[in-house]
Amino acid sequence: MAFKNGILTAVGILAAHLALSGVANAQTCEPAKLSEKYPSLVGKTIKIGADPQTPPYVMRDKSNFENVIGIDADLARATFDCAGLKYEFVLGGWSGLLPAVMAGQIDVMWDNLYYKPARAKTVDFVVYMKAGTGALVPAGNPKKVASIEDFCGKTVAFGLGSVEEQATRKQDEACKAAGKDAVTMMPFQDLAAGMRQLESGRSDILLWDLGFADASVKDAPTKYARAFAIISGLTIGAATANGNADLIKVIHDGLTVLQSKGEQAAIFTRYGVDPSTAIPAEVKLD
Amino acid sequence: MQIIRTSSRAIAVAILALAFLASTAEAQAQVSAALQELSGEADAAAAVEQHWIWEFFSYAASEFLWVGAWTAVKITALSMAIGLVLGLGLALMRLSRLFVVRAAAWFYIWIVRGTPQLLQLVFIYDALPYIGLKFDSFTTAVIGFALNQAAFSAEIIRGGILSVNKAQSTAATALGMGPVLTLRRIVLPQAMRSILPGVGNDTISMLKLTSIASIIFVNELTFRAQQIVGQNFRFFTVFAAAGLIYLILTSAISIAQSWAEARFDLERERRPRGETLRRMFGFRLNEKPGEDVPAPKPLAVSPADAHVSDDDVFRSLATSAGGIAKRGEPFVVCRNVQKSYGDRVVLNGIDMTVARGEVVVLLGPSGSGKSTFLRTINHLEPVDWGEITVDGRHVGYAPLPGGGLKPTRALAKARADARIGMVFQHFNLFNHLSALENVIEAPIRVFGIAPEAARALGLRLLGEVGLAGHADHLPHRLSGGQQQRVAIARALAISPKLMLFDEPTSALDPELVGEVLQVMRKLASAGMTMIVVTHEIRFAREVADRVVFMDEGVIVEQGPPSEVIDNPSQDRTRRFLRVVERAETAS
């Protein structure tokens, strides 16, 4: 028995050692080991596709417009630095990013992209945060909006074709069904147009990504307030073209390290985004 | 936002703003402070923020935006250049005689004009990589905009080409100019007037439209402005600044367009280089003291000398032109020439021989086929049947081994080699060229005569026809009679062996007919071989060696004027002469 116990102990120690070394591998950045860990990416410059008008994810630096900052830009930089990869930002309109990933014009789209099962058929994801909707109102919340039920009779601005649009339309039906005033809907093409709506008082409420809403309030607390938030259950991730196993691994490994070191939370805090919206990095292929 | 109430304050702000643009950072801070002070009732909070004017100009001068503007300019310039070249090709394809070529161009234009440009850009950028064609953003934008511009400018250029009278290219063809030369030297310069406004429009649109290329990662002006707005939401100042930059760029395009339009304006007064400046400021750049504009030397020194030289030039032209036929021998031989337009028979078997040095006048009612016959001699019109030789050679036809003829490929060269001068009813002078330039165009471009020699010959010929003082005038400044005399000089400048006149006086006012006939008389007496279609009976009687009367595509009778005009044997001839003579006495 002693012999058997001894073997078990030995196996146990070995397993623990292997497990520990594995964890240790995943939790340190080893930029020097690029050729060892991700051989197919040696010598490659990763093209990160992003739209620098999507604060707080990707945007221009106020103090120097040549720089691109934001939680996604900072995460991407930290991730690829961690792997020892060279990278560059390729900046374009948001709606052109995903087709460019699929065509191979850029290597990764990293800019407030929601994971959806249908999207995952054409690209591979690594998700790292929860998506949510923030209801942005003027500071002091003059219309006393506390939840989506308060939309009846109000004017609401949202992105065309967004989850926010679906939610607002549903609420509009509910308002009418209950015999209350309908919701006046103001769909917009780009966020700046939506912000003008709110600023000029043409809309009472702006529905947009939660991260953006929080960042706006942090930036200008005298102008904006968050009326409420909805956590939709959607997740946000970086996407690559199908079949880039090494690149997906780089992103997953890198994000895992950043999360374990608390760097992701630090980046979120820097831009006024709630660190609790982070989720453990997870690869989603199909 | 601060509203500027009084005009004096507005002016002060404008001056400060200009000062801001032109000054250093340190000075800018002072100007900014001055602006804040100027805004008067600004409260403490506003004073801490930048004044909006300051902000506006700092964006308008921002390198970040100007880099985007430069990208837009580069894309526009390259795409426009490529697009215009392709567009010219497409326009010519659309005007082709071959259905397949026309259809291909039409199809391209249909597809490209009919689909959104945004989708075309995304297609080139994101779909072509699947078949191995991967272009970067800038290249994609240039390709996309150029292909699009090609379709639009093809239609603009086609419109321009169609706006140039067909007679212009006919005249060029008669001078032996090939299709490419005609297009480049004669048609396009005149088409420019109607092409340029459209192209100017398109250039301005394109510059602004480059913003859609943000979808394929082109960071041009609008996209960059949006990025700033996306960051700080200062819509008004940022977009106003971007608007100002666009306005500056499009103004430059407008100025370039005006300049180009003035350059191709036919009605504009032609001034020597520097003359405009001289008129504006009273001096000319690069002017050497004491240098004067040389006045054109009068050609004719004395009437007696002039007369001698007249005869000399015309005679030397009429006799020097080489050839095998001697004076009096058959020079133009037409056998059984037949031609139809569709079902209508125009020439129904013409047999005619013209001897070297002979002057033949073709008479006949309208529609009798005289002009068509004349145009078959220099192969402006192909014949359906029969053959014509000039000085023993076919013009643009080669004999087939088993008999018969086939058209040769180098038709323009054949026409040039035949050296047949032609004068048209409506003169067909090149409207964009001065009298002298009209005369020397073919000698230089077709026959390779040195420009200086050609100029000397041109001035001499213009002197012969009495227009030495009009050498630099554009055709529209000349009377009909003067234009026709330039046209005769132009036809003579290619040293013709044969001159064809197609109703040269029919479009002239009666009082101008004489001056043209005078020149023709001189030419005839110098011994030039001439075939003249005219209704001038008196001229025919005086000058013609032989009169040919045509009707309904056949020769009815021919002979010396004393027979055909004074004593016609055919009824049809008599009827025609009665009508013409009545008309002559009436006018």
Boltz contact constraints between the chains, C-beta under 6 A:
constraints:
  - contact:
      token1: [A, 52]
      token2: [B, 227]
      max_distance: 6.0
  - contact:
      token1: [A, 53]
      token2: [B, 226]
      max_distance: 6.0
  - contact:
      token1: [A, 53]
      token2: [B, 227]
      max_distance: 6.0
  - contact:
      token1: [A, 53]
      token2: [B, 230]
      max_distance: 6.0
  - contact:
      token1: [A, 59]
      token2: [B, 230]
      max_distance: 6.0
  - contact:
      token1: [A, 59]
      token2: [B, 231]
      max_distance: 6.0
  - contact:
      token1: [A, 60]
      token2: [B, 227]
      max_distance: 6.0
  - contact:
      token1: [A, 60]
      token2: [B, 231]
      max_distance: 6.0
  - contact:
      token1: [A, 65]
      token2: [B, 64]
      max_distance: 6.0
  - contact:
      token1: [A, 90]
      token2: [B, 217]
      max_distance: 6.0
  - contact:
      token1: [A, 91]
      token2: [B, 219]
      max_distance: 6.0
  - contact:
      token1: [A, 92]
      token2: [B, 214]
      max_distance: 6.0
  - contact:
      token1: [A, 92]
      token2: [B, 217]
      max_distance: 6.0
  - contact:
      token1: [A, 93]
      token2: [B, 214]
      max_distance: 6.0
  - contact:
      token1: [A, 93]
      token2: [B, 215]
      max_distance: 6.0
  - contact:
      token1: [A, 96]
      token2: [B, 215]
      max_distance: 6.0
  - contact:
      token1: [A, 96]
      token2: [B, 216]
      max_distance: 6.0
  - contact:
      token1: [A, 99]
      token2: [B, 126]
      max_distance: 6.0
  - contact:
      token1: [A, 100]
      token2: [B, 126]
      max_distance: 6.0
  - contact:
      token1: [A, 103]
      token2: [B, 126]
      max_distance: 6.0
  - contact:
      token1: [A, 103]
      token2: [B, 129]
      max_distance: 6.0
  - contact:
      token1: [A, 104]
      token2: [B, 129]
      max_distance: 6.0
  - contact:
      token1: [A, 192]
      token2: [B, 229]
      max_distance: 6.0
  - contact:
      token1: [A, 192]
      token2: [B, 230]
      max_distance: 6.0
  - contact:
      token1: [A, 195]
      token2: [B, 233]
      max_distance: 6.0
